[in-house]
Amino acid sequence: MAEQKKLLRSLAGEVQDVPPIWMMRQAGRYLPEYRATREKAGDFLSLCYNPELAAEVTLQPIRRYGFDAAILFADILLVPQALGADLWFVTGEGPRLSTLTDQAGFDALKPASDVHEVLSPVYETVSILSRELPGDVTLIGFAGAPWTVATYMIAGRGTKDQGPAHALKDENRPLFEALLGRITEATIEYLSRQIEAGAEVVKIFDSWAGSLKGEDFTRYAVEPARVITAALKERHPGIPVIGFPREAGEGYVGFARATGVDCVALDNSVAPDWAAQHVQVDGCVQGNLASSHMVTGGQALVDETRAIVKAFSGGPHIFNLGHGITPDADPANVQLMIDTVREG
């Protein structure tokens, strides 16, 4: 039964002796079986849009490790592609997008309601997973947050300081806010369809939230998350939402209250003891082991894992990394982390 799944119990506010565990980017390049499947697909985007193979790589870490949740294999930049942006990946460098810097570029975007044609293979992946996952494993859908997605659409690539997006925000606020609005609408449509296809939880990844300061953080990280969460909960009563405003620092405080999310995912730049005192007081938290431990392993991994579990033991907690696992991680260290969480 869904209410018995460990992850959903934590999201509902239950304090568990052993927290549920999953890992950001758990389906990925650190696993040999993933690399073999990606080769079969041909390239990264072909893998994202092949429902059978995307479902297969989502299932691989569940078979290997028995995580408490599976997260849909996709990419946050599929939404801008569905809105009409050109998207491609450069080997060894990452994603590239056509840039949006003026009104003509915005006017060329599709309406939010038109994204489903491109994204329908993703919904099929969710449907396959909802049938094939073990009964005790929770299926998580996801999307990028509007600010983070906008930074890629404006710059055409990932940037160190999100400078191009900040420049557009400062120079042409109406255009910037119109773009965020369009992404917000498309994200609601996208996540809603994922839920209809079988996602039991959705997560909003705001990877670059930390570069928004002061009022900008409130307007462009908090407010879009609130709008998306409210719309999803209106359409799908009871659906849990996880928010991840990465590197928000003090912005984590009160984020759950301000947005309505059921859980706040934490990066590893904040101390667990501090987060337990200031963030977990509002409900479930997720995190926050440094992903570098998946490379280095050893006693430091064990000690830090135990410290995190202990720090968050007084409230609802989902154990996870503070960032996605990296390609150079050792699969054996993942098992060590899981064993440490589950065996204490």
KAGIVEN-V153338 format. One record per backbone hydrogen bond with DSSP energy under -0.5 kcal/mol. NH is the residue of the N-H (numbers start at 1). CO is the residue of the C=O. E is the energy in kcal/mol with one decimal. If there is no record, write none. Layout:
BEGIN
NH:CO:E
NH:CO:E
END
This chain:
BEGIN
4:1:-1.6
5:2:-1.7
9:5:-2.0
10:6:-2.0
11:7:-2.2
12:8:-1.5
13:10:-1.7
14:9:-2.5
16:14:-0.6
19:17:-0.5
20:317:-0.6
22:319:-1.7
26:23:-1.6
28:26:-0.8
31:28:-2.1
35:31:-1.9
36:32:-2.0
37:33:-1.8
38:34:-2.9
39:35:-1.9
40:36:-1.6
41:37:-1.9
42:38:-1.8
47:43:-1.8
48:44:-2.1
49:45:-1.9
50:47:-1.1
51:49:-0.8
54:50:-3.2
55:51:-2.1
56:52:-1.8
57:53:-2.4
58:54:-1.6
59:55:-2.0
60:56:-1.6
61:57:-0.7
62:59:-0.5
63:59:-2.4
64:60:-2.3
65:61:-2.4
66:61:-0.6
66:62:-1.7
67:61:-0.5
68:21:-2.6
69:21:-0.6
70:138:-2.8
72:70:-0.5
72:140:-2.8
74:72:-0.8
78:75:-1.6
79:76:-0.8
81:77:-1.5
82:78:-2.3
83:79:-1.6
84:81:-1.3
85:80:-2.6
88:96:-2.4
90:94:-3.0
91:89:-0.6
93:90:-2.5
94:90:-2.6
96:88:-3.1
97:156:-2.5
98:86:-1.7
100:153:-1.8
101:99:-0.5
106:102:-1.8
107:103:-3.0
108:104:-1.2
109:106:-1.6
110:83:-2.9
114:111:-2.0
115:112:-1.5
117:114:-0.7
118:115:-0.6
119:115:-2.0
120:116:-1.6
121:118:-0.5
122:119:-1.4
123:119:-1.3
124:120:-1.8
125:121:-2.0
126:122:-2.1
127:123:-2.2
128:124:-2.4
129:125:-2.4
130:126:-2.6
131:127:-1.1
131:128:-0.6
132:128:-2.1
133:129:-2.6
137:134:-1.8
138:68:-2.3
140:70:-3.2
140:138:-0.6
141:201:-3.1
143:203:-1.9
145:205:-3.1
149:145:-2.6
150:146:-2.8
151:147:-2.1
152:148:-1.2
153:149:-2.0
154:150:-2.6
155:151:-2.0
156:152:-2.5
166:162:-2.2
167:163:-2.7
168:164:-2.3
169:165:-2.4
170:166:-2.1
171:167:-2.4
172:168:-3.0
176:172:-2.4
177:173:-2.8
178:174:-2.0
179:175:-2.3
180:176:-2.3
181:177:-2.2
182:178:-2.2
183:179:-2.5
184:180:-2.5
185:181:-2.3
186:182:-2.4
187:183:-2.5
188:184:-2.0
189:185:-2.0
190:186:-2.6
191:187:-2.8
192:188:-2.2
193:189:-2.0
194:190:-1.8
195:191:-2.3
196:192:-2.3
197:193:-1.8
198:194:-0.7
198:195:-1.1
199:194:-2.5
200:139:-2.5
201:139:-1.2
202:240:-1.9
203:141:-1.9
204:242:-2.7
205:143:-2.6
205:203:-0.6
206:204:-0.8
206:244:-2.3
207:205:-0.7
209:206:-1.7
210:246:-1.3
211:208:-1.7
212:209:-2.1
213:211:-0.5
216:213:-1.6
217:214:-0.6
218:214:-1.4
219:215:-2.7
220:216:-2.8
221:217:-1.9
222:217:-2.4
223:218:-2.2
225:221:-1.2
226:222:-2.3
227:223:-2.6
228:224:-2.6
229:225:-2.4
230:226:-2.7
231:227:-2.2
232:228:-2.5
233:229:-2.5
234:230:-1.7
235:231:-2.2
236:232:-3.0
239:236:-2.2
240:200:-0.8
242:202:-2.6
243:263:-2.7
244:204:-2.0
246:206:-1.0
246:244:-1.6
248:245:-1.3
251:248:-2.6
252:249:-2.0
253:250:-1.5
255:252:-1.7
258:254:-2.5
259:255:-1.9
260:256:-2.5
262:241:-2.3
263:241:-1.2
264:284:-1.9
265:243:-3.2
265:263:-0.6
266:286:-3.2
270:267:-0.9
275:271:-2.7
276:272:-2.8
277:273:-1.5
278:274:-2.3
279:275:-2.8
280:275:-2.6
282:279:-1.8
283:280:-1.8
284:262:-0.8
285:316:-1.6
286:264:-2.2
287:318:-2.3
289:320:-2.0
293:290:-1.7
294:291:-1.6
295:292:-1.5
296:292:-2.2
297:293:-2.3
301:297:-0.8
301:298:-0.6
302:298:-1.5
303:299:-3.1
304:300:-2.4
305:301:-2.4
306:302:-2.4
307:303:-2.1
308:304:-2.1
309:305:-2.3
310:306:-2.5
311:307:-2.5
312:308:-1.9
313:310:-1.3
315:312:-1.5
318:285:-2.3
319:20:-2.9
320:287:-0.5
322:289:-2.8
325:24:-2.4
329:326:-2.0
330:294:-2.7
331:329:-0.6
333:330:-1.7
334:330:-1.1
335:331:-1.5
336:332:-1.9
337:333:-2.2
338:334:-2.4
339:335:-2.8
340:336:-2.2
341:337:-2.3
342:338:-2.6
343:339:-2.4
344:340:-1.4
END
